[in-house]
Amino acid sequence: MKGSAFAPAHITGFFCVLPHLEPLRTGSIGCGLCLETGIRAHIEFNSAGAGTTLNGEHTDIPTVEYVLNELLGEDRVPFSLNLTSDVRPGFGFGVSGAAALAAGFACAQVFGTGTSKRDVAAAAHCAEVLNRTGMGDVAGQCAGGLVMRTAPGAPGVGVTHQIPAKPCEISWVCLGEISTASVLGEEETMQRVNKVGLEVLKSLQERPGFEHFMSLSRQFSIETGLISSRALDAVEAVEAEGGMASMAMLGDTVFSSGGGEALQEFGTVGHSRIGFAGAHTL
């Protein structure tokens, strides 16, 4: 009665939100990359009902609770769910989506006879949309690699395309948290986001590639006004060393390919290669 699963961290470079009356069809289009780091979930029957922990601390993650309720119902059996995250929540790594996916896959492995991966992914996507914690991370995290999303919605509803990319190292530095819900709720900001997001997505479709993705991500962060002055300083420091960098959407985090040493003056630097394995059981 034990299950384990993994879901990768996901960094969105640029996006455009397309709403719909149905959460399954609501989402974002754009492009992002998955990392080899992410979230691992371990779930097992526990008569004491120990609940959920994240990196050893008891927590309540709305997206995780939504998925567990969808898969098990409110009268679910008692269990303990232990989540281990390699990256910090709130900094643009898609942690809420990854936690929902990993927990869902682990849960289905133990309790969900007949529950398909698509069912779990759909529940995780809806959890993100309804809690306004993300709009496209789940689609990218299910696919793995460098993922372009050209139609919104949950996996199996939306459309994704993997762009060929080498398993290069990505570096990052976290400068501050940004509330995804607060940005999604700013009408003027979202008008800019959607306008620029559509433009850069069209450009990437015409010339798909990793370096072009990085360049367009930088363009998006500046033209939308989402990038902070300190994050822009970090981006320019990386570029001075010959690398490419931009801001993770949505978090005050700078991610780079090459020139990662330049990020050290801005804080603790993390590293991971691009991960090509989508969310899966262990």
PEJOVEN-V335891 format. One record per pair of residues at least 24 apart in sequence whose ideal C-beta (glycine too) atoms are under 8 Angstrom apart, sorted by the first residue. I is the first residue (numbers start at 0). GAP is how many residues later the second one is. If there is no record, write none. Layout:
I:GAP, I:GAP
This chain:
0:43, 0:44, 0:109, 1:40, 1:41, 1:42, 1:108, 2:38, 2:39, 2:40, 2:41, 2:102, 2:103, 2:104, 2:105, 2:106, 2:107, 2:108, 2:278, 3:36, 3:37, 3:38, 3:39, 3:102, 3:105, 3:277, 3:278, 4:35, 4:36, 4:96, 4:97, 4:98, 4:99, 4:100, 4:101, 4:104, 4:274, 4:275, 4:276, 4:277, 5:32, 5:33, 5:34, 5:35, 5:96, 5:271, 5:273, 5:274, 5:276, 6:31, 6:32, 6:34, 6:90, 6:91, 6:92, 6:94, 6:95, 6:98, 6:134, 6:272, 7:26, 7:27, 7:28, 7:29, 7:30, 7:90, 7:133, 7:136, 7:267, 7:269, 7:270, 7:271, 8:25, 8:26, 8:28, 8:29, 8:30, 8:77, 8:78, 8:84, 8:85, 8:86, 8:89, 8:263, 8:266, 9:24, 9:25, 9:83, 9:84, 9:87, 9:88, 9:127, 9:130, 9:131, 10:24, 10:81, 10:82, 10:83, 10:159, 10:161, 10:237, 10:238, 10:242, 10:244, 11:80, 11:82, 11:124, 11:125, 11:128, 11:236, 11:237, 11:238, 12:200, 12:201, 12:203, 12:204, 12:207, 12:233, 12:236, 13:182, 13:183, 13:186, 13:187, 13:202, 13:203, 13:206, 13:207, 13:235, 14:120, 14:121, 14:178, 14:182, 14:234, 15:177, 15:178, 15:181, 15:182, 15:185, 16:118, 16:135, 16:167, 16:173, 16:176, 16:177, 17:134, 19:132, 19:133, 22:102, 22:103, 22:106, 22:107, 23:98, 23:101, 23:102, 23:129, 23:130, 23:133, 24:127, 24:128, 24:129, 24:132, 24:133, 25:103, 25:109, 25:126, 25:127, 26:98, 26:102, 26:108, 26:109, 26:112, 26:122, 26:125, 26:126, 26:127, 26:131, 27:107, 27:108, 27:121, 27:124, 27:169, 28:107, 28:120, 28:121, 28:122, 28:123, 28:129, 28:168, 28:169, 28:172, 29:106, 29:118, 29:119, 29:167, 29:171, 29:219, 30:115, 30:116, 30:117, 30:118, 30:132, 30:170, 30:173, 30:182, 30:185, 30:186, 31:62, 31:104, 31:105, 31:108, 31:114, 31:115, 31:117, 31:217, 32:107, 32:112, 32:113, 32:114, 32:132, 32:137, 32:180, 32:241, 33:106, 33:107, 33:109, 33:110, 33:111, 33:112, 33:113, 33:240, 33:241, 33:242, 33:244, 34:52, 34:58, 34:135, 34:237, 34:238, 34:239, 34:240, 35:236, 35:237, 35:238, 35:239, 35:241, 36:49, 36:50, 36:233, 36:235, 36:238, 37:47, 37:48, 37:49, 37:60, 37:64, 37:103, 37:237, 38:44, 38:45, 38:46, 38:47, 38:56, 38:59, 38:60, 38:63, 39:43, 39:44, 39:62, 39:242, 40:40, 40:41, 40:42, 40:43, 40:58, 40:61, 40:62, 40:64, 40:65, 41:39, 41:40, 41:42, 41:64, 42:36, 42:37, 42:38, 42:39, 42:60, 42:63, 42:64, 42:67, 43:35, 43:36, 43:66, 44:32, 44:33, 44:34, 44:65, 45:32, 45:33, 45:34, 46:31, 47:30, 47:32, 48:29, 48:30, 48:31, 49:28, 49:29, 49:30, 50:29, 50:30, 51:28, 51:29, 51:30, 51:31, 51:51, 52:27, 52:28, 52:29, 52:30, 53:29, 53:30, 53:31, 53:35, 53:45, 54:28, 54:29, 54:30, 58:24, 60:35, 60:38, 60:39, 61:34, 61:65, 61:69, 61:71, 62:33, 62:34, 62:36, 62:37, 62:61, 62:64, 62:65, 62:68, 62:70, 63:35, 63:36, 63:39, 63:63, 65:34, 65:57, 65:60, 65:61, 65:64, 65:65, 66:33, 66:36, 66:37, 66:40, 66:53, 66:56, 66:57, 66:60, 67:35, 67:36, 67:39, 69:53, 69:56, 69:57, 70:33, 70:36, 70:37, 70:40, 70:41, 70:44, 70:48, 70:49, 70:52, 71:35, 71:39, 71:40, 75:35, 76:34, 78:32, 80:25, 80:26, 85:186, 86:183, 87:86, 89:87, 89:88, 89:89, 89:161, 90:83, 90:85, 90:86, 90:157, 90:160, 90:161, 90:162, 91:86, 91:155, 91:156, 91:157, 91:158, 91:159, 91:160, 91:161, 92:155, 92:158, 92:160, 93:40, 93:43, 93:46, 93:47, 95:31, 95:32, 95:35, 95:37, 95:38, 95:41, 96:27, 96:28, 96:31, 96:36, 96:37, 96:40, 96:41, 96:44, 97:39, 97:43, 97:181, 99:24, 99:27, 99:28, 99:38, 100:37, 100:40, 100:41, 100:178, 101:177, 104:174, 104:175, 104:176, 105:175, 108:172, 116:25, 117:37, 117:38, 120:33, 120:34, 120:35, 120:158, 121:32, 121:33, 121:34, 121:35, 124:28, 124:29, 124:30, 125:28, 130:50, 131:48, 131:49, 131:52, 131:53, 132:47, 132:48, 133:46, 134:49, 140:137, 140:138, 141:136, 141:137, 142:135, 143:131, 143:132, 143:133, 143:134, 144:129, 144:130, 144:131, 145:64, 145:67, 145:128, 147:53, 147:56, 147:57, 147:60, 149:51, 149:55, 160:47, 162:41, 162:45, 162:46, 162:47, 162:50, 163:44, 163:45, 164:45, 164:109, 165:44, 165:108, 166:106, 166:107, 166:109, 167:42, 167:89, 167:105, 167:106, 168:88, 168:91, 168:102, 168:103, 168:104, 169:85, 169:86, 169:87, 169:101, 169:102, 169:103, 169:104, 170:84, 170:85, 170:86, 170:89, 170:92, 170:98, 170:99, 170:100, 171:76, 171:81, 171:82, 171:83, 171:84, 171:91, 171:97, 171:98, 171:99, 172:61, 172:80, 172:81, 172:90, 172:91, 172:93, 172:94, 172:95, 172:96, 172:97, 173:77, 173:78, 173:79, 173:93, 173:94, 173:96, 174:53, 174:55, 174:56, 174:59, 174:77, 174:78, 174:79, 174:91, 174:92, 175:52, 175:75, 175:76, 176:74, 176:75, 177:72, 177:73, 177:74, 178:71, 179:70, 182:43, 182:67, 188:35, 188:36, 188:37, 191:31, 191:32, 191:33, 192:31, 192:33, 195:24, 195:27, 195:28, 196:27, 209:47, 210:33, 213:30, 213:31, 213:32, 213:43, 214:29, 216:29, 216:30, 217:26, 217:27, 217:28, 219:26, 219:29, 220:25, 220:26, 220:28, 225:24, 227:24, 229:36, 232:33, 233:28, 233:29, 233:32, 236:25, 236:26, 236:28, 236:29, 237:24, 237:25
